[in-house]
């Protein structure tokens, strides 16, 4: 971890690339038609077609295709240092690609290089006009103790009305930031209205909010409330985080 990077234990947000919605169903705030992703990764051919400078030679295009293919695969199998190496090579051919820049930011995030991640993700956001990765940026600022910026990003994400998943992730990160500052009552207030999902089958984001809320209730000594929330999470997905252990510790 770099010298300016603070230690950070996640209790909240995961990188947005794990759950990002299909572009056709994302919120209207997204202004990046060139972004083509599904849950498993970026589309190399779409990046080459839509984000690479025209006139790039066939030789360089093939080299870029190889670097991107290797980078995306490495990222998806958690080989983040390899992903960074391939992405750094890819920027020699396409240094203004929103997708490549964003993936570099997410790779640095995975490596715990918070300042570098912020730089790349903010650049990608400026290129694309999208705040989809706002919660990840906020989580990096949280790791660095910049709670003022966490709040600012949370409010900015709220103003652009993104997809419900992006908004929920921003909410979780902000609640984590409040918790870091021991402002537990404010964090609980932020999440408590989402304690009961308005759907028969809870989504992953519902489980994540319940987990964070259970963590907060445990911190303030409301053990029964925490046990109930951890129980709800464990019922739906006992493998999520350490919920099974957390629940067992409260029995």
DAJOTA-V560131 format. One record per backbone hydrogen bond with DSSP energy under -0.5 kcal/mol. CO is the residue of the C=O (numbers start at 1). NH is the residue of the N-H. E is the energy in kcal/mol with one decimal. If there is no record, write none. Layout:
# DAJOTA-V560131
co:CO nh:NH e:E
co:CO nh:NH e:E
This chain:
# DAJOTA-V560131
co:2 nh:5 e:-1.7
co:4 nh:6 e:-0.5
co:8 nh:10 e:-0.6
co:15 nh:18 e:-1.7
co:16 nh:19 e:-1.5
co:16 nh:20 e:-1.4
co:22 nh:25 e:-2.5
co:22 nh:26 e:-0.6
co:23 nh:26 e:-0.7
co:27 nh:30 e:-1.6
co:31 nh:33 e:-0.6
co:32 nh:35 e:-1.8
co:36 nh:43 e:-1.5
co:37 nh:23 e:-0.6
co:38 nh:41 e:-1.2
co:41 nh:38 e:-1.9
co:42 nh:44 e:-0.7
co:43 nh:47 e:-2.1
co:44 nh:48 e:-2.6
co:45 nh:49 e:-2.3
co:46 nh:50 e:-2.6
co:47 nh:51 e:-2.6
co:47 nh:52 e:-0.5
co:53 nh:56 e:-1.2
co:57 nh:61 e:-2.7
co:58 nh:62 e:-2.4
co:59 nh:63 e:-2.0
co:60 nh:64 e:-2.6
co:61 nh:65 e:-2.6
co:62 nh:66 e:-2.1
co:63 nh:67 e:-2.3
co:64 nh:68 e:-2.8
co:65 nh:69 e:-2.4
co:66 nh:70 e:-2.3
co:67 nh:71 e:-2.4
co:68 nh:72 e:-2.8
co:69 nh:73 e:-2.0
co:70 nh:74 e:-2.6
co:71 nh:75 e:-2.5
co:72 nh:76 e:-2.3
co:73 nh:77 e:-1.3
co:74 nh:79 e:-3.1
co:75 nh:78 e:-1.6
co:78 nh:80 e:-1.1
co:79 nh:83 e:-2.3
co:80 nh:84 e:-2.5
co:81 nh:85 e:-1.9
co:82 nh:86 e:-2.4
co:83 nh:87 e:-2.6
co:84 nh:88 e:-2.8
co:85 nh:89 e:-1.7
co:86 nh:90 e:-2.1
co:87 nh:91 e:-1.8
co:89 nh:92 e:-1.3
co:90 nh:93 e:-1.7
co:90 nh:94 e:-1.7
co:94 nh:97 e:-0.8
co:96 nh:98 e:-0.6
co:97 nh:101 e:-2.5
co:98 nh:102 e:-2.6
co:99 nh:103 e:-2.7
co:100 nh:104 e:-2.2
co:101 nh:105 e:-2.0
co:102 nh:106 e:-2.5
co:103 nh:107 e:-2.2
co:104 nh:108 e:-2.4
co:105 nh:109 e:-2.1
co:106 nh:110 e:-2.3
co:107 nh:111 e:-1.7
co:108 nh:112 e:-0.6
co:108 nh:113 e:-2.8
co:109 nh:112 e:-1.1
co:112 nh:114 e:-1.5
co:113 nh:117 e:-2.6
co:114 nh:118 e:-2.4
co:115 nh:119 e:-2.1
co:116 nh:120 e:-2.2
co:117 nh:121 e:-2.8
co:118 nh:122 e:-2.7
co:119 nh:123 e:-1.8
co:120 nh:124 e:-2.6
co:121 nh:125 e:-2.3
co:122 nh:126 e:-2.0
co:123 nh:127 e:-2.1
co:124 nh:128 e:-2.5
co:125 nh:129 e:-2.6
co:131 nh:134 e:-2.0
co:133 nh:137 e:-2.2
co:134 nh:138 e:-2.8
co:135 nh:139 e:-2.2
co:136 nh:140 e:-2.0
co:137 nh:141 e:-2.3
co:138 nh:142 e:-2.5
co:139 nh:143 e:-2.2
co:140 nh:144 e:-1.5
co:141 nh:146 e:-3.0
co:142 nh:145 e:-1.6
co:145 nh:147 e:-1.5
co:146 nh:149 e:-0.6
co:146 nh:150 e:-1.6
co:147 nh:151 e:-2.0
co:148 nh:152 e:-1.9
co:149 nh:153 e:-2.7
co:150 nh:154 e:-2.4
co:151 nh:155 e:-2.4
co:152 nh:156 e:-2.3
co:153 nh:157 e:-3.0
co:154 nh:158 e:-2.0
co:155 nh:159 e:-1.6
co:156 nh:160 e:-1.3
co:157 nh:161 e:-0.5
co:157 nh:162 e:-0.7
co:158 nh:161 e:-0.7
co:163 nh:167 e:-2.3
co:164 nh:168 e:-2.4
co:165 nh:169 e:-2.4
co:166 nh:170 e:-2.4
co:167 nh:171 e:-2.1
co:168 nh:172 e:-2.3
co:169 nh:173 e:-2.4
co:170 nh:174 e:-2.3
co:171 nh:175 e:-2.5
co:172 nh:176 e:-2.3
co:173 nh:177 e:-2.3
co:174 nh:178 e:-2.5
co:175 nh:179 e:-2.3
co:176 nh:180 e:-2.5
co:177 nh:181 e:-1.3
co:178 nh:183 e:-3.0
co:179 nh:182 e:-2.2
co:182 nh:184 e:-1.1
co:183 nh:187 e:-1.9
co:184 nh:188 e:-2.8
co:185 nh:189 e:-2.3
co:186 nh:190 e:-1.9
co:187 nh:191 e:-1.5
co:188 nh:192 e:-2.8
co:189 nh:193 e:-0.6
co:191 nh:194 e:-2.3
co:192 nh:195 e:-1.6
co:195 nh:197 e:-0.6
co:200 nh:202 e:-0.7
co:203 nh:207 e:-1.9
co:204 nh:208 e:-2.4
co:205 nh:209 e:-2.0
co:206 nh:210 e:-2.4
co:207 nh:211 e:-2.6
co:208 nh:212 e:-2.3
co:209 nh:213 e:-2.5
co:210 nh:214 e:-3.0
co:211 nh:215 e:-2.4
co:212 nh:216 e:-2.1
co:213 nh:217 e:-2.7
co:214 nh:218 e:-2.2
co:215 nh:219 e:-1.8
co:216 nh:220 e:-1.6
co:217 nh:222 e:-2.5
co:218 nh:221 e:-1.2
co:221 nh:223 e:-1.6
co:222 nh:226 e:-2.2
co:223 nh:227 e:-3.2
co:224 nh:228 e:-2.2
co:225 nh:229 e:-2.0
co:226 nh:230 e:-2.7
co:227 nh:231 e:-2.2
co:228 nh:232 e:-1.9
co:229 nh:233 e:-2.1
co:230 nh:234 e:-2.9
co:231 nh:235 e:-2.1
co:232 nh:236 e:-1.4
co:233 nh:237 e:-3.2
co:237 nh:240 e:-1.8
co:238 nh:244 e:-0.6
co:240 nh:243 e:-2.1
co:242 nh:246 e:-2.6
co:243 nh:247 e:-2.7
co:244 nh:248 e:-2.2
co:245 nh:249 e:-2.2
co:246 nh:250 e:-1.0
co:247 nh:250 e:-0.7
co:248 nh:251 e:-1.1
